[in-house]
Amino acid sequence: MRTPAGRYVNHSKTPNALPILRDNGNIDFVALRPIAGCKGGDLGEEITIDYRQALALAKRSPQCLE
């Protein structure tokens, strides 16, 4: 299931954020280091995660079992 936050996240084998499964089934993204963000042009940086980790968490989420 795609979330609003997921629209702004891309895949990387060396991610700068980690997906965390919350008790309510939501998945949050937590930065592993400071992310430059919306500085524009070449100064900004994408938020990246390893999609495999997010998919593994989603399968454990109660919302995916409904």
PDB file with one MODEL, atoms N, CA, C and O in Angstrom:
MODEL        1
ATOM      1  N   MET A   1       0.845  -1.173   0.000  1.00  0.00           N
ATOM      2  CA  MET A   1       0.000   0.000   0.000  1.00  0.00           C
ATOM      3  C   MET A   1       0.895   1.243   0.000  1.00  0.00           C
ATOM      4  O   MET A   1       1.794   1.362   0.832  1.00  0.00           O
ATOM      5  N   ARG A   2       0.652   2.145  -0.912  1.00  0.00           N
ATOM      6  CA  ARG A   2       1.455   3.367  -1.005  1.00  0.00           C
ATOM      7  C   ARG A   2       0.904   4.408  -0.057  1.00  0.00           C
ATOM      8  O   ARG A   2      -0.310   4.598   0.020  1.00  0.00           O
ATOM      9  N   THR A   3       1.776   5.081   0.664  1.00  0.00           N
ATOM     10  CA  THR A   3       1.367   6.121   1.602  1.00  0.00           C
ATOM     11  C   THR A   3       1.771   7.482   1.059  1.00  0.00           C
ATOM     12  O   THR A   3       2.587   7.560   0.140  1.00  0.00           O
ATOM     13  N   PRO A   4       1.207   8.570   1.618  1.00  0.00           N
ATOM     14  CA  PRO A   4       1.638   9.902   1.169  1.00  0.00           C
ATOM     15  C   PRO A   4       3.148  10.106   1.353  1.00  0.00           C
ATOM     16  O   PRO A   4       3.800  10.680   0.481  1.00  0.00           O
ATOM     17  N   ALA A   5       3.702   9.648   2.464  1.00  0.00           N
ATOM     18  CA  ALA A   5       5.144   9.805   2.690  1.00  0.00           C
ATOM     19  C   ALA A   5       5.943   8.992   1.683  1.00  0.00           C
ATOM     20  O   ALA A   5       7.031   9.400   1.276  1.00  0.00           O
ATOM     21  N   GLY A   6       5.406   7.835   1.277  1.00  0.00           N
ATOM     22  CA  GLY A   6       6.101   6.979   0.328  1.00  0.00           C
ATOM     23  C   GLY A   6       6.311   7.610  -1.033  1.00  0.00           C
ATOM     24  O   GLY A   6       7.179   7.179  -1.793  1.00  0.00           O
ATOM     25  N   ARG A   7       5.528   8.622  -1.346  1.00  0.00           N
ATOM     26  CA  ARG A   7       5.695   9.313  -2.637  1.00  0.00           C
ATOM     27  C   ARG A   7       7.009  10.072  -2.718  1.00  0.00           C
ATOM     28  O   ARG A   7       7.497  10.370  -3.809  1.00  0.00           O
ATOM     29  N   TYR A   8       7.579  10.382  -1.562  1.00  0.00           N
ATOM     30  CA  TYR A   8       8.785  11.210  -1.516  1.00  0.00           C
ATOM     31  C   TYR A   8      10.030  10.412  -1.147  1.00  0.00           C
ATOM     32  O   TYR A   8      11.074  10.988  -0.841  1.00  0.00           O
ATOM     33  N   VAL A   9       9.921   9.087  -1.177  1.00  0.00           N
ATOM     34  CA  VAL A   9      11.030   8.223  -0.792  1.00  0.00           C
ATOM     35  C   VAL A   9      11.443   7.369  -1.989  1.00  0.00           C
ATOM     36  O   VAL A   9      10.593   6.853  -2.715  1.00  0.00           O
ATOM     37  N   ASN A  10      12.735   7.226  -2.187  1.00  0.00           N
ATOM     38  CA  ASN A  10      13.257   6.395  -3.262  1.00  0.00           C
ATOM     39  C   ASN A  10      14.104   5.270  -2.688  1.00  0.00           C
ATOM     40  O   ASN A  10      14.511   5.311  -1.527  1.00  0.00           O
ATOM     41  N   HIS A  11      14.365   4.256  -3.525  1.00  0.00           N
ATOM     42  CA  HIS A  11      15.147   3.097  -3.106  1.00  0.00           C
ATOM     43  C   HIS A  11      16.636   3.355  -3.241  1.00  0.00           C
ATOM     44  O   HIS A  11      17.094   4.034  -4.160  1.00  0.00           O
ATOM     45  N   SER A  12      17.382   2.788  -2.291  1.00  0.00           N
ATOM     46  CA  SER A  12      18.835   2.808  -2.383  1.00  0.00           C
ATOM     47  C   SER A  12      19.374   1.597  -1.629  1.00  0.00           C
ATOM     48  O   SER A  12      18.819   1.185  -0.611  1.00  0.00           O
ATOM     49  N   LYS A  13      20.464   1.035  -2.146  1.00  0.00           N
ATOM     50  CA  LYS A  13      21.135  -0.043  -1.417  1.00  0.00           C
ATOM     51  C   LYS A  13      21.901   0.514  -0.221  1.00  0.00           C
ATOM     52  O   LYS A  13      22.258  -0.227   0.695  1.00  0.00           O
ATOM     53  N   THR A  14      22.151   1.818  -0.235  1.00  0.00           N
ATOM     54  CA  THR A  14      22.797   2.500   0.896  1.00  0.00           C
ATOM     55  C   THR A  14      21.867   3.632   1.343  1.00  0.00           C
ATOM     56  O   THR A  14      22.142   4.800   1.067  1.00  0.00           O
ATOM     57  N   PRO A  15      20.772   3.297   2.030  1.00  0.00           N
ATOM     58  CA  PRO A  15      19.757   4.295   2.373  1.00  0.00           C
ATOM     59  C   PRO A  15      20.227   5.284   3.439  1.00  0.00           C
ATOM     60  O   PRO A  15      21.156   5.015   4.200  1.00  0.00           O
ATOM     61  N   ASN A  16      19.546   6.450   3.467  1.00  0.00           N
ATOM     62  CA  ASN A  16      19.817   7.435   4.509  1.00  0.00           C
ATOM     63  C   ASN A  16      18.684   7.470   5.540  1.00  0.00           C
ATOM     64  O   ASN A  16      18.703   8.295   6.452  1.00  0.00           O
ATOM     65  N   ALA A  17      17.698   6.577   5.398  1.00  0.00           N
ATOM     66  CA  ALA A  17      16.596   6.473   6.357  1.00  0.00           C
ATOM     67  C   ALA A  17      16.227   5.005   6.542  1.00  0.00           C
ATOM     68  O   ALA A  17      16.539   4.157   5.705  1.00  0.00           O
ATOM     69  N   LEU A  18      15.559   4.725   7.654  1.00  0.00           N
ATOM     70  CA  LEU A  18      15.193   3.359   8.001  1.00  0.00           C
ATOM     71  C   LEU A  18      13.690   3.290   8.272  1.00  0.00           C
ATOM     72  O   LEU A  18      13.169   4.133   9.002  1.00  0.00           O
ATOM     73  N   PRO A  19      12.979   2.311   7.706  1.00  0.00           N
ATOM     74  CA  PRO A  19      11.552   2.178   8.010  1.00  0.00           C
ATOM     75  C   PRO A  19      11.368   1.502   9.373  1.00  0.00           C
ATOM     76  O   PRO A  19      12.030   0.511   9.679  1.00  0.00           O
ATOM     77  N   ILE A  20      10.459   2.053  10.185  1.00  0.00           N
ATOM     78  CA  ILE A  20      10.169   1.528  11.520  1.00  0.00           C
ATOM     79  C   ILE A  20       8.676   1.221  11.602  1.00  0.00           C
ATOM     80  O   ILE A  20       7.855   2.085  11.292  1.00  0.00           O
ATOM     81  N   LEU A  21       8.311   0.007  12.013  1.00  0.00           N
ATOM     82  CA  LEU A  21       6.914  -0.388  12.156  1.00  0.00           C
ATOM     83  C   LEU A  21       6.416   0.023  13.536  1.00  0.00           C
ATOM     84  O   LEU A  21       6.995  -0.364  14.552  1.00  0.00           O
ATOM     85  N   ARG A  22       5.343   0.805  13.571  1.00  0.00           N
ATOM     86  CA  ARG A  22       4.734   1.254  14.831  1.00  0.00           C
ATOM     87  C   ARG A  22       3.690   0.239  15.289  1.00  0.00           C
ATOM     88  O   ARG A  22       3.243  -0.593  14.499  1.00  0.00           O
ATOM     89  N   ASP A  23       3.300   0.306  16.559  1.00  0.00           N
ATOM     90  CA  ASP A  23       2.320  -0.626  17.122  1.00  0.00           C
ATOM     91  C   ASP A  23       0.973  -0.589  16.404  1.00  0.00           C
ATOM     92  O   ASP A  23       0.263  -1.594  16.363  1.00  0.00           O
ATOM     93  N   ASN A  24       0.617   0.572  15.838  1.00  0.00           N
ATOM     94  CA  ASN A  24      -0.674   0.706  15.149  1.00  0.00           C
ATOM     95  C   ASN A  24      -0.620   0.242  13.692  1.00  0.00           C
ATOM     96  O   ASN A  24      -1.615   0.352  12.976  1.00  0.00           O
ATOM     97  N   GLY A  25       0.528  -0.274  13.244  1.00  0.00           N
ATOM     98  CA  GLY A  25       0.659  -0.766  11.875  1.00  0.00           C
ATOM     99  C   GLY A  25       1.243   0.243  10.908  1.00  0.00           C
ATOM    100  O   GLY A  25       1.572  -0.119   9.778  1.00  0.00           O
ATOM    101  N   ASN A  26       1.382   1.502  11.315  1.00  0.00           N
ATOM    102  CA  ASN A  26       1.988   2.513  10.449  1.00  0.00           C
ATOM    103  C   ASN A  26       3.484   2.275  10.327  1.00  0.00           C
ATOM    104  O   ASN A  26       4.110   1.710  11.224  1.00  0.00           O
ATOM    105  N   ILE A  27       4.047   2.708   9.218  1.00  0.00           N
ATOM    106  CA  ILE A  27       5.492   2.654   9.030  1.00  0.00           C
ATOM    107  C   ILE A  27       6.014   4.076   8.959  1.00  0.00           C
ATOM    108  O   ILE A  27       5.583   4.864   8.117  1.00  0.00           O
ATOM    109  N   ASP A  28       6.945   4.404   9.847  1.00  0.00           N
ATOM    110  CA  ASP A  28       7.595   5.721   9.854  1.00  0.00           C
ATOM    111  C   ASP A  28       8.983   5.570   9.256  1.00  0.00           C
ATOM    112  O   ASP A  28       9.562   4.484   9.277  1.00  0.00           O
ATOM    113  N   PHE A  29       9.511   6.657   8.725  1.00  0.00           N
ATOM    114  CA  PHE A  29      10.874   6.677   8.219  1.00  0.00           C
ATOM    115  C   PHE A  29      11.713   7.514   9.168  1.00  0.00           C
ATOM    116  O   PHE A  29      11.359   8.653   9.472  1.00  0.00           O
ATOM    117  N   VAL A  30      12.825   6.956   9.639  1.00  0.00           N
ATOM    118  CA  VAL A  30      13.706   7.632  10.574  1.00  0.00           C
ATOM    119  C   VAL A  30      15.062   7.837   9.900  1.00  0.00           C
ATOM    120  O   VAL A  30      15.659   6.893   9.382  1.00  0.00           O
ATOM    121  N   ALA A  31      15.536   9.078   9.915  1.00  0.00           N
ATOM    122  CA  ALA A  31      16.820   9.393   9.285  1.00  0.00           C
ATOM    123  C   ALA A  31      17.963   8.720  10.025  1.00  0.00           C
ATOM    124  O   ALA A  31      18.006   8.723  11.255  1.00  0.00           O
ATOM    125  N   LEU A  32      18.889   8.141   9.267  1.00  0.00           N
ATOM    126  CA  LEU A  32      20.078   7.522   9.837  1.00  0.00           C
ATOM    127  C   LEU A  32      21.198   8.536  10.044  1.00  0.00           C
ATOM    128  O   LEU A  32      22.158   8.286  10.773  1.00  0.00           O
ATOM    129  N   ARG A  33      21.056   9.671   9.397  1.00  0.00           N
ATOM    130  CA  ARG A  33      22.024  10.771   9.487  1.00  0.00           C
ATOM    131  C   ARG A  33      21.297  12.032   9.028  1.00  0.00           C
ATOM    132  O   ARG A  33      20.204  11.930   8.472  1.00  0.00           O
ATOM    133  N   PRO A  34      21.867  13.213   9.242  1.00  0.00           N
ATOM    134  CA  PRO A  34      21.220  14.430   8.749  1.00  0.00           C
ATOM    135  C   PRO A  34      21.050  14.373   7.220  1.00  0.00           C
ATOM    136  O   PRO A  34      21.973  13.995   6.498  1.00  0.00           O
ATOM    137  N   ILE A  35      19.843  14.758   6.737  1.00  0.00           N
ATOM    138  CA  ILE A  35      19.525  14.752   5.309  1.00  0.00           C
ATOM    139  C   ILE A  35      19.371  16.200   4.858  1.00  0.00           C
ATOM    140  O   ILE A  35      18.638  16.974   5.475  1.00  0.00           O
ATOM    141  N   ALA A  36      20.065  16.562   3.779  1.00  0.00           N
ATOM    142  CA  ALA A  36      20.094  17.954   3.320  1.00  0.00           C
ATOM    143  C   ALA A  36      18.717  18.490   2.946  1.00  0.00           C
ATOM    144  O   ALA A  36      18.449  19.673   3.158  1.00  0.00           O
ATOM    145  N   GLY A  37      17.841  17.660   2.400  1.00  0.00           N
ATOM    146  CA  GLY A  37      16.465  18.070   2.125  1.00  0.00           C
ATOM    147  C   GLY A  37      16.280  19.041   0.986  1.00  0.00           C
ATOM    148  O   GLY A  37      16.970  18.951  -0.030  1.00  0.00           O
ATOM    149  N   CYS A  38      15.353  19.971   1.145  1.00  0.00           N
ATOM    150  CA  CYS A  38      14.859  20.843   0.067  1.00  0.00           C
ATOM    151  C   CYS A  38      15.696  22.098  -0.112  1.00  0.00           C
ATOM    152  O   CYS A  38      15.189  23.205   0.064  1.00  0.00           O
ATOM    153  N   LYS A  39      16.937  21.951  -0.449  1.00  0.00           N
ATOM    154  CA  LYS A  39      17.767  23.120  -0.709  1.00  0.00           C
ATOM    155  C   LYS A  39      17.724  23.514  -2.175  1.00  0.00           C
ATOM    156  O   LYS A  39      18.190  24.591  -2.547  1.00  0.00           O
ATOM    157  N   GLY A  40      17.167  22.644  -3.008  1.00  0.00           N
ATOM    158  CA  GLY A  40      17.027  22.956  -4.429  1.00  0.00           C
ATOM    159  C   GLY A  40      18.252  22.604  -5.237  1.00  0.00           C
ATOM    160  O   GLY A  40      19.380  22.627  -4.745  1.00  0.00           O
ATOM    161  N   GLY A  41      18.000  22.279  -6.488  1.00  0.00           N
ATOM    162  CA  GLY A  41      19.096  21.962  -7.404  1.00  0.00           C
ATOM    163  C   GLY A  41      19.969  20.836  -6.909  1.00  0.00           C
ATOM    164  O   GLY A  41      19.474  19.836  -6.389  1.00  0.00           O
ATOM    165  N   ASP A  42      21.268  20.996  -7.068  1.00  0.00           N
ATOM    166  CA  ASP A  42      22.223  19.975  -6.644  1.00  0.00           C
ATOM    167  C   ASP A  42      22.496  20.000  -5.146  1.00  0.00           C
ATOM    168  O   ASP A  42      23.213  19.137  -4.639  1.00  0.00           O
ATOM    169  N   LEU A  43      21.940  20.969  -4.429  1.00  0.00           N
ATOM    170  CA  LEU A  43      22.207  21.091  -3.001  1.00  0.00           C
ATOM    171  C   LEU A  43      21.300  20.203  -2.154  1.00  0.00           C
ATOM    172  O   LEU A  43      21.618  19.914  -1.000  1.00  0.00           O
ATOM    173  N   GLY A  44      20.176  19.771  -2.716  1.00  0.00           N
ATOM    174  CA  GLY A  44      19.236  18.948  -1.972  1.00  0.00           C
ATOM    175  C   GLY A  44      19.610  17.478  -2.023  1.00  0.00           C
ATOM    176  O   GLY A  44      20.527  17.078  -2.741  1.00  0.00           O
ATOM    177  N   GLU A  45      18.882  16.676  -1.243  1.00  0.00           N
ATOM    178  CA  GLU A  45      19.145  15.245  -1.183  1.00  0.00           C
ATOM    179  C   GLU A  45      17.819  14.503  -1.026  1.00  0.00           C
ATOM    180  O   GLU A  45      16.941  14.952  -0.290  1.00  0.00           O
ATOM    181  N   GLU A  46      17.672  13.376  -1.710  1.00  0.00           N
ATOM    182  CA  GLU A  46      16.472  12.553  -1.596  1.00  0.00           C
ATOM    183  C   GLU A  46      16.485  11.764  -0.291  1.00  0.00           C
ATOM    184  O   GLU A  46      17.546  11.458   0.254  1.00  0.00           O
ATOM    185  N   ILE A  47      15.296  11.442   0.200  1.00  0.00           N
ATOM    186  CA  ILE A  47      15.175  10.483   1.285  1.00  0.00           C
ATOM    187  C   ILE A  47      15.150   9.108   0.629  1.00  0.00           C
ATOM    188  O   ILE A  47      14.342   8.856  -0.265  1.00  0.00           O
ATOM    189  N   THR A  48      16.032   8.224   1.072  1.00  0.00           N
ATOM    190  CA  THR A  48      16.108   6.894   0.479  1.00  0.00           C
ATOM    191  C   THR A  48      15.988   5.824   1.555  1.00  0.00           C
ATOM    192  O   THR A  48      16.445   5.998   2.685  1.00  0.00           O
ATOM    193  N   ILE A  49      15.359   4.709   1.174  1.00  0.00           N
ATOM    194  CA  ILE A  49      15.260   3.531   2.038  1.00  0.00           C
ATOM    195  C   ILE A  49      15.547   2.308   1.185  1.00  0.00           C
ATOM    196  O   ILE A  49      15.586   2.387  -0.042  1.00  0.00           O
ATOM    197  N   ASP A  50      15.747   1.191   1.839  1.00  0.00           N
ATOM    198  CA  ASP A  50      15.854  -0.077   1.137  1.00  0.00           C
ATOM    199  C   ASP A  50      14.436  -0.637   1.063  1.00  0.00           C
ATOM    200  O   ASP A  50      13.878  -1.025   2.089  1.00  0.00           O
ATOM    201  N   TYR A  51      13.850  -0.685  -0.118  1.00  0.00           N
ATOM    202  CA  TYR A  51      12.457  -1.122  -0.281  1.00  0.00           C
ATOM    203  C   TYR A  51      12.220  -2.512   0.298  1.00  0.00           C
ATOM    204  O   TYR A  51      11.129  -2.802   0.790  1.00  0.00           O
ATOM    205  N   ARG A  52      13.235  -3.374   0.243  1.00  0.00           N
ATOM    206  CA  ARG A  52      13.056  -4.726   0.779  1.00  0.00           C
ATOM    207  C   ARG A  52      12.745  -4.690   2.270  1.00  0.00           C
ATOM    208  O   ARG A  52      11.929  -5.479   2.748  1.00  0.00           O
ATOM    209  N   GLN A  53      13.380  -3.790   3.008  1.00  0.00           N
ATOM    210  CA  GLN A  53      13.106  -3.657   4.438  1.00  0.00           C
ATOM    211  C   GLN A  53      11.682  -3.179   4.671  1.00  0.00           C
ATOM    212  O   GLN A  53      10.992  -3.690   5.553  1.00  0.00           O
ATOM    213  N   ALA A  54      11.237  -2.201   3.887  1.00  0.00           N
ATOM    214  CA  ALA A  54       9.881  -1.673   4.033  1.00  0.00           C
ATOM    215  C   ALA A  54       8.838  -2.728   3.696  1.00  0.00           C
ATOM    216  O   ALA A  54       7.821  -2.825   4.383  1.00  0.00           O
ATOM    217  N   LEU A  55       9.069  -3.517   2.655  1.00  0.00           N
ATOM    218  CA  LEU A  55       8.123  -4.571   2.286  1.00  0.00           C
ATOM    219  C   LEU A  55       8.048  -5.648   3.358  1.00  0.00           C
ATOM    220  O   LEU A  55       6.967  -6.163   3.643  1.00  0.00           O
ATOM    221  N   ALA A  56       9.184  -5.994   3.956  1.00  0.00           N
ATOM    222  CA  ALA A  56       9.191  -6.989   5.030  1.00  0.00           C
ATOM    223  C   ALA A  56       8.398  -6.482   6.231  1.00  0.00           C
ATOM    224  O   ALA A  56       7.677  -7.253   6.865  1.00  0.00           O
ATOM    225  N   LEU A  57       8.524  -5.191   6.550  1.00  0.00           N
ATOM    226  CA  LEU A  57       7.754  -4.616   7.655  1.00  0.00           C
ATOM    227  C   LEU A  57       6.272  -4.574   7.325  1.00  0.00           C
ATOM    228  O   LEU A  57       5.434  -4.862   8.179  1.00  0.00           O
ATOM    229  N   ALA A  58       5.949  -4.220   6.101  1.00  0.00           N
ATOM    230  CA  ALA A  58       4.540  -4.129   5.692  1.00  0.00           C
ATOM    231  C   ALA A  58       3.851  -5.476   5.815  1.00  0.00           C
ATOM    232  O   ALA A  58       2.673  -5.537   6.170  1.00  0.00           O
ATOM    233  N   LYS A  59       4.559  -6.548   5.530  1.00  0.00           N
ATOM    234  CA  LYS A  59       3.970  -7.884   5.647  1.00  0.00           C
ATOM    235  C   LYS A  59       3.657  -8.234   7.093  1.00  0.00           C
ATOM    236  O   LYS A  59       2.771  -9.045   7.358  1.00  0.00           O
ATOM    237  N   ARG A  60       4.382  -7.625   8.032  1.00  0.00           N
ATOM    238  CA  ARG A  60       4.143  -7.864   9.462  1.00  0.00           C
ATOM    239  C   ARG A  60       3.048  -6.954  10.023  1.00  0.00           C
ATOM    240  O   ARG A  60       2.584  -7.163  11.145  1.00  0.00           O
ATOM    241  N   SER A  61       2.637  -5.955   9.258  1.00  0.00           N
ATOM    242  CA  SER A  61       1.642  -4.981   9.719  1.00  0.00           C
ATOM    243  C   SER A  61       0.244  -5.592   9.746  1.00  0.00           C
ATOM    244  O   SER A  61      -0.157  -6.251   8.787  1.00  0.00           O
ATOM    245  N   PRO A  62      -0.506  -5.384  10.835  1.00  0.00           N
ATOM    246  CA  PRO A  62      -1.884  -5.896  10.916  1.00  0.00           C
ATOM    247  C   PRO A  62      -2.778  -5.335   9.803  1.00  0.00           C
ATOM    248  O   PRO A  62      -3.719  -6.004   9.379  1.00  0.00           O
ATOM    249  N   GLN A  63      -2.499  -4.127   9.330  1.00  0.00           N
ATOM    250  CA  GLN A  63      -3.317  -3.513   8.278  1.00  0.00           C
ATOM    251  C   GLN A  63      -3.213  -4.288   6.976  1.00  0.00           C
ATOM    252  O   GLN A  63      -4.166  -4.294   6.197  1.00  0.00           O
ATOM    253  N   CYS A  64      -2.091  -4.940   6.714  1.00  0.00           N
ATOM    254  CA  CYS A  64      -1.914  -5.699   5.479  1.00  0.00           C
ATOM    255  C   CYS A  64      -2.647  -7.029   5.537  1.00  0.00           C
ATOM    256  O   CYS A  64      -2.871  -7.664   4.507  1.00  0.00           O
ATOM    257  N   LEU A  65      -3.021  -7.450   6.733  1.00  0.00           N
ATOM    258  CA  LEU A  65      -3.721  -8.714   6.882  1.00  0.00           C
ATOM    259  C   LEU A  65      -5.227  -8.567   6.725  1.00  0.00           C
ATOM    260  O   LEU A  65      -5.939  -9.568   6.633  1.00  0.00           O
ATOM    261  N   GLU A  66      -5.723  -7.334   6.692  1.00  0.00           N
ATOM    262  CA  GLU A  66      -7.165  -7.092   6.570  1.00  0.00           C
ATOM    263  C   GLU A  66      -7.654  -7.347   5.167  1.00  0.00           C
ATOM    264  O   GLU A  66      -8.843  -7.191   4.890  1.00  0.00           O
TER     265      GLU A  66
ENDMDL
END
